[in-house]
Amino acid sequence: MKIAILVFLMVFVLPLSVYASSDLDKSSYELFYPIVAGKVPGDKWYGLKMLREKVVLFFLFNSEKKVEYHTSLSKKRLVEAEKLIIVNKNYKLGVDTLKKSIDELEEALKITPDNIDRATIIAFMIKLADQMPEGEKNQVKSFSILKK
């Protein structure tokens, strides 16, 4: 009897807890793993990081790979913005970095609107905006991509 109850719980109850948590409850680590902020705008070697990304993009010829790369860069900019906003409390650079995230997402959408996790990126952007002072929050929420 105990085994039957245990099996019932494992089959029917535990999977429900997986669906109960929303993306908004997750951290950037959970949403965008293995992407980490690393160097962020304002850091000494950030320009080198940006140069590397441009070189990699230059050598991508496959459209599908370009979409994946732009989407990855969009997520990377989100994680950087999170570090700037939450850890460094640098809201101006955080907002600028969120704009760069949108630019990367829009580059991916120009190539193809399919198979892009746009909803997760936008939801996380709104979550970050809610943790900013009112002026910066309103600036982020005025981004046109958030209104679509």
RODO-2510 file (C-alpha; in nm, 4 decimals, decimal comma):
residues 148
     n   res          X          Y          Z
     1     m     0,0000     0,0000     0,0000
     2     k     0,2837     0,2402     0,0883
     3     i     0,4484     0,1686    -0,2438
     4     a     0,1237     0,2444    -0,4285
     5     i     0,0915     0,5802    -0,2517
     6     l     0,4544     0,6631    -0,3221
     7     v     0,4145     0,5746    -0,6906
     8     f     0,0956     0,7828    -0,7098
     9     l     0,2723     1,0843    -0,5600
    10     m     0,5712     1,0488    -0,7905
    11     v     0,3606     1,0103    -1,1033
    12     f     0,0811     1,2601    -1,0417
    13     v     0,1777     1,5119    -0,7748
    14     l     0,5491     1,5848    -0,8265
    15     p     0,5148     1,6784    -1,1945
    16     l     0,2533     1,9391    -1,1007
    17     s     0,5060     2,1264    -0,8895
    18     v     0,7242     2,1682    -1,1973
    19     y     0,4439     2,3401    -1,3853
    20     a     0,3436     2,5537    -1,0875
    21     s     0,6530     2,7751    -1,0929
    22     s     0,6527     3,0455    -1,3569
    23     d     0,9480     3,1950    -1,5415
    24     l     0,9078     3,5112    -1,3340
    25     d     0,9933     3,3165    -1,0191
    26     k     1,3240     3,2023    -1,1663
    27     s     1,6576     3,3803    -1,1512
    28     s     1,8584     3,4680    -1,4585
    29     y     2,0821     3,1746    -1,3687
    30     e     1,7887     2,9340    -1,4007
    31     l     1,6435     3,0996    -1,7109
    32     f     1,9559     3,1569    -1,9141
    33     y     2,2112     2,9012    -1,7885
    34     p     2,5024     2,8791    -1,8851
    35     i     2,5106     3,2530    -1,9621
    36     v     2,6746     3,4660    -1,6923
    37     a     2,7392     3,8390    -1,6811
    38     g     3,1175     3,8317    -1,6597
    39     k     3,2436     4,1733    -1,7675
    40     v     2,9746     4,4404    -1,7848
    41     p     2,9687     4,7891    -1,9390
    42     g     3,2024     5,0109    -1,7396
    43     d     3,4474     4,7282    -1,6664
    44     k     3,8035     4,7669    -1,7891
    45     w     3,8040     4,4857    -2,0487
    46     y     3,4405     4,5047    -2,1625
    47     g     3,5429     4,6503    -2,5021
    48     l     3,7493     4,3395    -2,5724
    49     k     3,4453     4,1236    -2,5005
    50     m     3,2379     4,3286    -2,7477
    51     l     3,5113     4,3018    -3,0126
    52     r     3,5167     3,9249    -2,9735
    53     e     3,1388     3,9081    -3,0204
    54     k     3,1588     4,1160    -3,3406
    55     v     3,4349     3,8952    -3,4807
    56     v     3,2341     3,5798    -3,4081
    57     l     2,9260     3,7315    -3,5734
    58     f     3,1307     3,8312    -3,8786
    59     f     3,2274     3,4683    -3,9356
    60     l     2,8747     3,3293    -3,9029
    61     f     2,7260     3,2651    -4,2460
    62     n     2,4354     3,0359    -4,1629
    63     s     2,1126     3,2299    -4,0917
    64     e     2,0008     2,9816    -3,8291
    65     k     2,3311     3,0198    -3,6422
    66     k     2,3042     3,3989    -3,6635
    67     v     1,9584     3,3854    -3,5050
    68     e     2,0904     3,1634    -3,2255
    69     y     2,3855     3,3962    -3,1712
    70     h     2,1769     3,7155    -3,1639
    71     t     1,9326     3,5492    -2,9223
    72     s     2,2232     3,4393    -2,7037
    73     l     2,3667     3,7919    -2,7074
    74     s     2,0253     3,9312    -2,6141
    75     k     2,0159     3,7021    -2,3123
    76     k     2,3767     3,7903    -2,2265
    77     r     2,2895     4,1631    -2,2289
    78     l     1,9933     4,0858    -1,9989
    79     v     2,2191     3,9112    -1,7495
    80     e     2,4665     4,1995    -1,7682
    81     a     2,1836     4,4470    -1,7099
    82     e     2,0726     4,2438    -1,4098
    83     k     2,4218     4,2694    -1,2592
    84     l     2,4353     4,6439    -1,3280
    85     i     2,0899     4,7038    -1,1779
    86     i     2,0820     4,4618    -0,8840
    87     v     2,4480     4,4420    -0,7805
    88     n     2,6105     4,7645    -0,9018
    89     k     2,2985     4,9853    -0,8680
    90     n     2,4043     5,1560    -1,1914
    91     y     2,0592     5,2154    -1,3388
    92     k     2,1681     5,4300    -1,6337
    93     l     2,4095     5,1663    -1,7674
    94     g     2,1504     4,9017    -1,6821
    95     v     1,8877     5,0714    -1,9006
    96     d     2,1410     5,1173    -2,1819
    97     t     2,2284     4,7477    -2,1613
    98     l     1,8597     4,6526    -2,1723
    99     k     1,8326     4,8560    -2,4943
   100     k     2,1243     4,6568    -2,6363
   101     s     1,9418     4,3374    -2,5411
   102     i     1,6406     4,4555    -2,7378
   103     d     1,8633     4,5460    -3,0341
   104     e     2,0033     4,1915    -3,0402
   105     l     1,6546     4,0416    -3,0126
   106     e     1,5329     4,2594    -3,3004
   107     e     1,8306     4,1507    -3,5133
   108     a     1,7284     3,7894    -3,4577
   109     l     1,3650     3,8704    -3,5387
   110     k     1,4698     4,0362    -3,8675
   111     i     1,6178     3,7069    -3,9822
   112     t     1,3274     3,4922    -3,8653
   113     p     1,0450     3,5423    -3,6146
   114     d     1,0294     3,1678    -3,5479
   115     n     1,1846     2,9749    -3,2618
   116     i     1,2897     3,2767    -3,0565
   117     d     1,2169     3,2748    -2,6850
   118     r     1,0927     3,6327    -2,6969
   119     a     0,8396     3,5964    -2,4135
   120     t     1,0983     3,4854    -2,1564
   121     i     1,3345     3,7685    -2,2488
   122     i     1,0597     4,0312    -2,2291
   123     a     0,9197     3,8948    -1,9011
   124     f     1,2649     3,9052    -1,7429
   125     m     1,3171     4,2604    -1,8710
   126     i     0,9935     4,3708    -1,7042
   127     k     1,0991     4,1947    -1,3829
   128     l     1,4261     4,3921    -1,3844
   129     a     1,2425     4,7173    -1,4543
   130     d     1,0255     4,6614    -1,1481
   131     q     1,3403     4,6661    -0,9334
   132     m     1,4492     5,0113    -1,0547
   133     p     1,3637     5,3592    -0,9346
   134     e     1,0482     5,5038    -1,0917
   135     g     1,2184     5,7145    -1,3639
   136     e     1,4275     5,4278    -1,5011
   137     k     1,1384     5,1839    -1,4614
   138     n     0,9156     5,4029    -1,6790
   139     q     1,1947     5,4430    -1,9325
   140     v     1,2318     5,0651    -1,9668
   141     k     0,8568     5,0032    -1,9802
   142     s     0,8322     5,2569    -2,2652
   143     f     1,0462     5,0362    -2,4933
   144     s     0,8364     4,9628    -2,8002
   145     i     0,9086     4,5879    -2,7939
   146     l     0,7414     4,5631    -2,4522
   147     k     0,4202     4,7088    -2,5916
   148     k     0,3730     4,4550    -2,8727
***
